Amino acid sequence: MLPFIHGVAETYIDNERDLLPQCCFVFPNKRSATFFHHAYARACNEKGLQLIHPATVTISDFILEMAHTVEPLSLIHISEPTRPY
């Protein structure tokens, strides 16, 4: 039986080979990203390909990175009186 992460690597190599250098895979932790890199390298060797590894990042690093690139929401003034409808 093929491990899930190996299947993911093979599927992306087969279907998105040209886009992989531009891709970034988000994983729940560094361990799963490491397993993906190993599965990716193994799949490339099995297919006789030498491809550049796609970028990987943990979900916490991804959220932290996005938090620095997105503008914070405007603050709502709670002290404003409400209008009757």
Residue pairs with C-beta under 8 A, 6 or more apart in sequence:
2 10
3 39
5 32
5 35
5 36
5 39
6 39
6 42
6 43
8 36
8 39
9 36
9 39
9 40
9 42
9 43
10 43
12 20
12 23
12 54
13 20
13 40
13 43
13 44
13 47
13 49
13 51
16 23
17 49
17 51
20 51
20 52
20 54
21 51
21 52
21 54
22 54
23 54
23 55
24 54
24 55
24 56
24 57
25 33
25 36
25 54
25 55
25 56
25 57
26 56
26 57
26 58
26 59
26 62
27 33
27 36
27 56
27 57
27 58
27 59
28 58
28 59
29 58
30 58
33 56
33 57
33 58
36 56
37 53
37 56
40 51
40 53
40 54
41 53
44 50
44 51
57 65
